[in-house]
Amino acid sequence: MEEVLARLSAVTDASPYGYVVTPNVDHVVRLDDPQERAELLPLYEQADLSLCDSRIIAHLGRLRGLSLPLVPGSDLTARLFAEVIRPGNRIAVVGGSRAMVAELQRRYPGVNLLHYEAPMGLRRNEAARIEAARFVAEAKPRFTFIAVGSPQQELIADAVRAFPGATGMAFCIGASLDFITGHERRAPKVLQRLSLEWVHRLASDPKRLWRRYLVEGPRIFVMAARPHQGIAKP
């Protein structure tokens, strides 16, 4: 975390554009799907930073002899606002509600927040993703927080590269801004340490998340048991 923060502290609104991904179990399982791999794997390979967001993945990696230092996206987002972002910085937010952005502005009154309300259905709406990417490129922020869910946020982050002159660093951060504004509650620290944060999230929104955590997520253990490391490229 400290190395990542030190690197990001050097980013300005004049820095060449880049983006950060924070893969968790849901992302990695999706990348293993042959129907999705060709489209999505390059988004992670081309990111400037890929940070392990999952204690479960970190533990499984350790069993395979892989060192995957944990840098949770929610913790990183909170520390960026607390320690790196300064009054006067232009910060773009793609997605999230007006109420959430208003609360973020209230907590950080000196920050110049620029909000883009993204429409629903971004996964299958390339034109809408390009418009969101155009907003980021034209805003020229120091940092951009893309909060529209995965893989929509990674697709938008990658699309910004197509606009000449895009600057700053973008983060694919899911619900991280909801956590730091209090619109959603993170799991208690004890559940986080026990790698059970997913239980808290499932209990908070079972209708939306039951399939992710109870059907699709367990595939990560099948993947970890395979004799070959990594994800086969298409």
Beta strands, then each sheet from edge to edge (+ up, - down):
strand 1: 18-21
strand 2: 49-50
strand 3: 90-95
strand 4: 112-116
strand 5: 143-147
strand 6: 169-172
sheet 1: 2+ 1+ 6+ 5+ 3+ 4+
end
